[in-house]
């Protein structure tokens, strides 16, 4: 093949080889325990992929030129290059897997080593907390350690005058010869032999006898291998919704008939199933002092309960005409809040919070007024006029302009024929 075509073979083979080797290098990094600190494993994978790309580029050109394959064509040269790359990748993957120290598994699940360390007589828990040791598994032949665990002081116990503290370590090595290391901050290590080889046997899943330290010091351990439980699957959206619905239903059923009204009003909020809303409204209207309690919540309740009481009018058929006076009084409160806002510096810390409070309370108030006005139970035009006057003066505040002025001017025209001012925002 000509040089141009040969170079094209190499250029096509290089990215494909990088993808193949880069994918395999992800597993290599795990098996070889390449450090992930500061992206070390990622850099290593990229380096392997780039190396494969360079090799594929050179091999592709050589094969296309006929140096490694007689009378090649474009596709034969490209296929041969990629075949060599795939074959070499499979061989390297197999060799790394055979030589890697992989964590032992049971039915595909990882294992842990539960350990109880017994300290010499006279060792106090406070002294141990002041200089806490750690536990790890040492590979004898490699003279290094795998995994680590810290003592669980909250589960410590004392028996026969000796302190015993548990810990839990991931069983992260299949080395045949290994020991448990109890490492102290002063550099001292206490070693204990572990009585199982590359993979634990059935007896190792039961507590072992107490094992003395290899150095003869007055330390002892016992251990038990356990299978790491699979993670609990995350609930589906449908399961979460069903659980939330069941919890809400249980909470409502547990609510006493004479519980504070604010707690019943929670079940009339937007998003609550209509059957539950209807049951809550029926319970609320059946209260002996229904009108008095509702008026108190609307006028003097906290922000949430006042809003809930006003929104509840949407579900009351017919709306309670005996509460028209209280609803009108809430309108006067909103108007006063707007007049107070006019005196508040726009850059004050609470200004935007007050704007949001007025906007949302006015929206809830309009739910109650519409229910009563449209059934001719009361006339709220005077309150709307009282509200819109200061709201128009605050027209440069977007939330007041859109949520209050726009709505109030629309209903003033609808209910009383009062035309909006030229500066009022049009209805949506």
KOLPA-624168 format. One record per residue (C-alpha): x, y, z. Coordinates in steps of 0.2 Angstrom, whole numbers. Layout:
<sites>
+-------+-------+-------+
!    c1 !    c2 !    c3 !
+-------+-------+-------+
!     X !     Y !     Z !
...
+-------+-------+-------+
</sites>
This chain:
<sites>
+-------+-------+-------+
!    c1 !    c2 !    c3 !
+-------+-------+-------+
!     0 !     0 !     0 !
!     5 !    18 !    -3 !
!    12 !    29 !    11 !
!    -4 !    39 !    12 !
!   -16 !    24 !    13 !
!    -4 !    16 !    26 !
!    -4 !    31 !    37 !
!   -23 !    31 !    36 !
!   -24 !    13 !    42 !
!   -13 !    18 !    57 !
!   -24 !    34 !    61 !
!   -40 !    23 !    60 !
!   -33 !    10 !    71 !
!   -26 !    21 !    85 !
!   -42 !    28 !    92 !
!   -50 !    11 !    91 !
!   -36 !     3 !   100 !
!   -36 !    17 !   113 !
!   -55 !    13 !   117 !
!   -51 !    -6 !   118 !
!   -36 !    -4 !   130 !
!   -43 !    11 !   140 !
!   -59 !     0 !   144 !
!   -48 !   -15 !   149 !
!   -37 !    -3 !   159 !
!   -51 !     2 !   170 !
!   -51 !   -16 !   177 !
!   -32 !   -17 !   177 !
!   -32 !    -2 !   188 !
!   -44 !   -10 !   201 !
!   -35 !   -27 !   201 !
!   -17 !   -19 !   202 !
!   -24 !    -7 !   216 !
!   -18 !     9 !   207 !
!   -21 !    23 !   219 !
!   -36 !    34 !   215 !
!   -29 !    48 !   225 !
!   -28 !    65 !   215 !
!   -34 !    55 !   200 !
!   -20 !    43 !   199 !
!   -30 !    29 !   192 !
!   -38 !    40 !   179 !
!   -21 !    46 !   173 !
!   -15 !    28 !   172 !
!   -29 !    23 !   162 !
!   -27 !    37 !   150 !
!    -8 !    33 !   149 !
!   -12 !    15 !   144 !
!   -25 !    21 !   131 !
!   -12 !    33 !   123 !
!     1 !    20 !   123 !
!   -10 !     8 !   114 !
!   -15 !    21 !   102 !
!     4 !    25 !    98 !
!     7 !     6 !    96 !
!    -8 !     3 !    85 !
!    -3 !    18 !    74 !
!    15 !    11 !    71 !
!     9 !    -7 !    69 !
!    -5 !    -1 !    57 !
!     7 !     8 !    46 !
!    20 !    -7 !    46 !
!     7 !   -19 !    42 !
!    -1 !    -8 !    28 !
!    17 !    -6 !    20 !
!    18 !   -25 !    19 !
!    32 !   -26 !    32 !
!    22 !   -38 !    43 !
!     9 !   -44 !    31 !
!    11 !   -49 !    13 !
!     1 !   -40 !     0 !
!   -11 !   -31 !    12 !
!   -26 !   -20 !     7 !
!   -34 !    -7 !    18 !
!   -47 !   -17 !    27 !
!   -35 !   -32 !    29 !
!   -22 !   -21 !    37 !
!   -34 !   -12 !    48 !
!   -42 !   -29 !    54 !
!   -25 !   -37 !    57 !
!   -20 !   -22 !    68 !
!   -35 !   -22 !    78 !
!   -35 !   -41 !    80 !
!   -17 !   -40 !    87 !
!   -23 !   -26 !    99 !
!   -38 !   -36 !   105 !
!   -28 !   -52 !   107 !
!   -14 !   -43 !   116 !
!   -27 !   -35 !   128 !
!   -35 !   -51 !   132 !
!   -18 !   -59 !   136 !
!   -13 !   -45 !   147 !
!   -30 !   -45 !   156 !
!   -29 !   -63 !   159 !
!   -11 !   -62 !   166 !
!   -15 !   -47 !   177 !
!   -31 !   -56 !   184 !
!   -21 !   -72 !   188 !
!    -8 !   -62 !   197 !
!   -19 !   -50 !   206 !
!   -23 !   -51 !   224 !
!   -42 !   -50 !   222 !
!   -53 !   -49 !   237 !
!   -61 !   -66 !   241 !
!   -80 !   -67 !   238 !
!   -94 !   -79 !   242 !
!  -108 !   -79 !   229 !
!  -101 !   -64 !   222 !
!  -102 !   -54 !   238 !
!   -87 !   -47 !   248 !
!   -82 !   -52 !   265 !
!   -78 !   -43 !   281 !
!   -68 !   -48 !   296 !
!   -76 !   -45 !   313 !
!   -63 !   -44 !   327 !
!   -63 !   -42 !   345 !
!   -47 !   -36 !   353 !
!   -43 !   -40 !   371 !
!   -31 !   -29 !   380 !
!   -19 !   -32 !   394 !
!   -26 !   -31 !   412 !
!   -26 !   -13 !   418 !
!   -29 !    -5 !   401 !
!   -42 !     9 !   403 !
!   -54 !    14 !   390 !
!   -49 !    32 !   392 !
!   -31 !    29 !   389 !
!   -35 !    19 !   374 !
!   -46 !    33 !   367 !
!   -32 !    45 !   370 !
!   -20 !    35 !   359 !
!   -32 !    24 !   348 !
!   -24 !    10 !   338 !
!   -30 !     4 !   321 !
!   -32 !   -14 !   315 !
!   -27 !   -20 !   297 !
!   -23 !   -36 !   288 !
!    -4 !   -39 !   284 !
!     1 !   -49 !   269 !
!    16 !   -59 !   276 !
!    25 !   -62 !   260 !
!    23 !   -45 !   253 !
!    25 !   -36 !   270 !
!    11 !   -24 !   267 !
!    -6 !   -22 !   274 !
!   -24 !   -22 !   266 !
!   -39 !   -13 !   273 !
!   -40 !    -5 !   290 !
!   -53 !    -3 !   304 !
!   -54 !     8 !   319 !
!   -59 !     2 !   336 !
!   -78 !     4 !   341 !
!   -76 !    11 !   358 !
!   -95 !    13 !   360 !
!   -96 !    -6 !   360 !
!   -82 !    -9 !   372 !
!   -84 !   -21 !   387 !
!   -74 !   -27 !   402 !
!   -73 !   -45 !   407 !
!   -62 !   -53 !   420 !
!   -54 !   -36 !   422 !
!   -49 !   -35 !   404 !
!   -55 !   -22 !   391 !
!   -62 !   -29 !   375 !
!   -65 !   -18 !   360 !
!   -72 !   -24 !   343 !
!   -68 !   -18 !   325 !
!   -73 !   -22 !   308 !
!   -61 !   -24 !   293 !
!   -64 !   -27 !   275 !
!   -56 !   -43 !   269 !
!   -47 !   -36 !   255 !
!   -34 !   -49 !   251 !
!   -33 !   -67 !   245 !
!   -15 !   -69 !   251 !
!   -12 !   -87 !   259 !
!    -2 !   -80 !   273 !
!    -8 !   -65 !   283 !
!    -9 !   -58 !   300 !
!   -19 !   -46 !   309 !
!   -10 !   -30 !   314 !
!   -15 !   -19 !   329 !
!    -5 !    -3 !   326 !
!    -2 !    10 !   340 !
!     2 !    28 !   337 !
!    19 !    26 !   345 !
!    24 !    15 !   330 !
!    22 !    -2 !   340 !
!    13 !   -16 !   331 !
!     6 !   -31 !   339 !
!     3 !   -46 !   327 !
!    -9 !   -60 !   327 !
!    -9 !   -75 !   315 !
!   -25 !   -78 !   305 !
!   -30 !   -96 !   303 !
!   -37 !   -96 !   285 !
!   -29 !   -96 !   268 !
!   -34 !   -88 !   252 !
!   -52 !   -90 !   255 !
!   -61 !   -93 !   272 !
!   -69 !  -110 !   276 !
!   -85 !  -114 !   284 !
!   -78 !  -114 !   301 !
!   -71 !   -96 !   299 !
!   -89 !   -89 !   298 !
!   -90 !   -94 !   317 !
!   -81 !   -85 !   331 !
!   -63 !   -92 !   333 !
!   -55 !   -96 !   349 !
!   -45 !   -82 !   358 !
!   -28 !   -80 !   349 !
!   -13 !   -74 !   358 !
!    -1 !   -61 !   350 !
!    13 !   -68 !   340 !
!    26 !   -59 !   351 !
!    19 !   -66 !   367 !
!    12 !   -50 !   374 !
!    -4 !   -50 !   384 !
!   -15 !   -46 !   369 !
!   -28 !   -58 !   362 !
!   -40 !   -57 !   348 !
!   -54 !   -68 !   341 !
!   -62 !   -66 !   324 !
!   -77 !   -70 !   313 !
!   -79 !   -69 !   294 !
!   -95 !   -62 !   288 !
!  -103 !   -59 !   271 !
!  -106 !   -41 !   267 !
!  -125 !   -38 !   265 !
!  -130 !   -32 !   248 !
!  -136 !   -14 !   248 !
!  -154 !   -11 !   251 !
!  -162 !    -6 !   234 !
!  -168 !    12 !   233 !
!  -187 !    12 !   232 !
!  -195 !    17 !   216 !
!  -205 !    33 !   214 !
!  -221 !    23 !   215 !
!  -215 !    15 !   231 !
!  -210 !    32 !   239 !
!  -227 !    39 !   235 !
!  -236 !    25 !   242 !
!  -226 !    25 !   258 !
!  -229 !    44 !   259 !
!  -248 !    42 !   256 !
!  -249 !    28 !   269 !
!  -239 !    38 !   282 !
!  -251 !    53 !   279 !
!  -266 !    42 !   280 !
!  -260 !    35 !   297 !
!  -256 !    52 !   303 !
!  -274 !    58 !   299 !
!  -282 !    43 !   307 !
!  -272 !    45 !   323 !
!  -278 !    63 !   324 !
!  -290 !    66 !   338 !
!  -306 !    76 !   334 !
!  -302 !    89 !   346 !
!  -284 !    91 !   341 !
!  -278 !   109 !   337 !
!  -287 !   115 !   321 !
!  -270 !   119 !   313 !
!  -266 !   101 !   313 !
!  -282 !    96 !   304 !
!  -279 !   110 !   291 !
!  -263 !   102 !   285 !
!  -274 !    89 !   277 !
!  -283 !   102 !   266 !
!  -267 !   107 !   257 !
!  -263 !   106 !   239 !
!  -258 !    88 !   234 !
!  -268 !    79 !   247 !
!  -279 !    66 !   239 !
!  -297 !    74 !   238 !
!  -305 !    60 !   248 !
!  -293 !    64 !   262 !
!  -297 !    83 !   260 !
!  -315 !    80 !   261 !
!  -314 !    70 !   277 !
!  -303 !    83 !   285 !
!  -315 !    97 !   280 !
!  -330 !    87 !   287 !
!  -320 !    85 !   303 !
!  -316 !   103 !   304 !
!  -334 !   109 !   301 !
!  -340 !    97 !   314 !
!  -330 !   105 !   327 !
!  -342 !   114 !   340 !
!  -332 !   131 !   339 !
!  -329 !   129 !   321 !
!  -331 !   148 !   316 !
!  -322 !   154 !   331 !
!  -307 !   143 !   328 !
!  -306 !   147 !   310 !
!  -307 !   165 !   313 !
!  -293 !   164 !   326 !
!  -282 !   154 !   314 !
!  -285 !   166 !   299 !
!  -282 !   182 !   310 !
!  -270 !   177 !   323 !
!  -262 !   160 !   318 !
!  -245 !   158 !   312 !
!  -241 !   160 !   293 !
!  -244 !   142 !   288 !
!  -260 !   139 !   298 !
!  -267 !   156 !   293 !
!  -264 !   152 !   274 !
!  -271 !   135 !   277 !
!  -287 !   141 !   284 !
!  -289 !   153 !   270 !
!  -286 !   140 !   257 !
!  -298 !   128 !   265 !
!  -313 !   139 !   259 !
!  -309 !   131 !   241 !
!  -315 !   114 !   248 !
!  -330 !   120 !   259 !
!  -347 !   118 !   249 !
!  -355 !   129 !   253 !
!  -342 !   142 !   260 !
!  -346 !   147 !   278 !
!  -354 !   164 !   277 !
!  -352 !   166 !   295 !
!  -333 !   169 !   292 !
!  -335 !   183 !   280 !
!  -331 !   196 !   294 !
!  -315 !   187 !   298 !
!  -310 !   186 !   280 !
!  -313 !   204 !   278 !
!  -302 !   208 !   293 !
!  -288 !   198 !   285 !
!  -290 !   209 !   270 !
!  -288 !   224 !   281 !
!  -272 !   216 !   288 !
!  -265 !   213 !   271 !
!  -268 !   232 !   267 !
!  -259 !   237 !   283 !
!  -245 !   226 !   279 !
!  -243 !   234 !   262 !
!  -243 !   252 !   270 !
!  -230 !   246 !   282 !
!  -220 !   239 !   268 !
!  -220 !   257 !   260 !
!  -210 !   263 !   275 !
!  -198 !   249 !   274 !
!  -181 !   252 !   266 !
!  -180 !   241 !   250 !
!  -162 !   236 !   255 !
!  -167 !   230 !   272 !
!  -163 !   212 !   277 !
!  -182 !   207 !   279 !
!  -189 !   217 !   264 !
!  -190 !   202 !   252 !
!  -196 !   191 !   265 !
!  -210 !   203 !   269 !
!  -214 !   205 !   250 !
!  -215 !   186 !   248 !
!  -226 !   184 !   264 !
!  -239 !   198 !   258 !
!  -239 !   190 !   240 !
!  -243 !   172 !   246 !
!  -255 !   178 !   260 !
!  -265 !   188 !   247 !
!  -266 !   173 !   236 !
!  -273 !   163 !   250 !
!  -285 !   177 !   254 !
!  -292 !   178 !   236 !
!  -296 !   159 !   237 !
!  -308 !   163 !   252 !
!  -315 !   179 !   245 !
!  -319 !   171 !   228 !
!  -328 !   157 !   237 !
!  -339 !   169 !   247 !
!  -340 !   183 !   234 !
!  -346 !   172 !   220 !
!  -359 !   164 !   231 !
!  -365 !   181 !   236 !
!  -361 !   178 !   254 !
!  -352 !   194 !   256 !
!  -344 !   209 !   246 !
!  -325 !   211 !   247 !
!  -324 !   225 !   235 !
!  -320 !   238 !   249 !
!  -305 !   227 !   255 !
!  -299 !   225 !   237 !
!  -299 !   244 !   235 !
!  -290 !   246 !   252 !
!  -277 !   233 !   246 !
!  -274 !   240 !   229 !
!  -270 !   258 !   233 !
!  -254 !   254 !   243 !
!  -250 !   240 !   231 !
!  -250 !   252 !   216 !
!  -238 !   263 !   225 !
!  -226 !   248 !   227 !
!  -228 !   244 !   208 !
!  -209 !   243 !   205 !
!  -209 !   228 !   216 !
!  -212 !   214 !   204 !
!  -221 !   201 !   216 !
!  -233 !   215 !   222 !
!  -236 !   221 !   205 !
!  -240 !   204 !   197 !
!  -247 !   194 !   212 !
!  -257 !   208 !   220 !
!  -260 !   223 !   208 !
!  -264 !   212 !   193 !
!  -276 !   201 !   203 !
!  -285 !   214 !   213 !
!  -288 !   225 !   197 !
!  -295 !   211 !   188 !
!  -308 !   206 !   201 !
!  -312 !   224 !   205 !
!  -317 !   226 !   187 !
!  -326 !   209 !   187 !
!  -336 !   212 !   203 !
!  -338 !   230 !   204 !
!  -335 !   236 !   186 !
!  -320 !   247 !   191 !
!  -309 !   248 !   176 !
!  -290 !   245 !   179 !
!  -278 !   260 !   178 !
!  -267 !   261 !   163 !
!  -252 !   256 !   173 !
!  -260 !   240 !   180 !
!  -253 !   224 !   172 !
!  -266 !   215 !   161 !
!  -273 !   198 !   167 !
!  -265 !   183 !   161 !
+-------+-------+-------+
</sites>
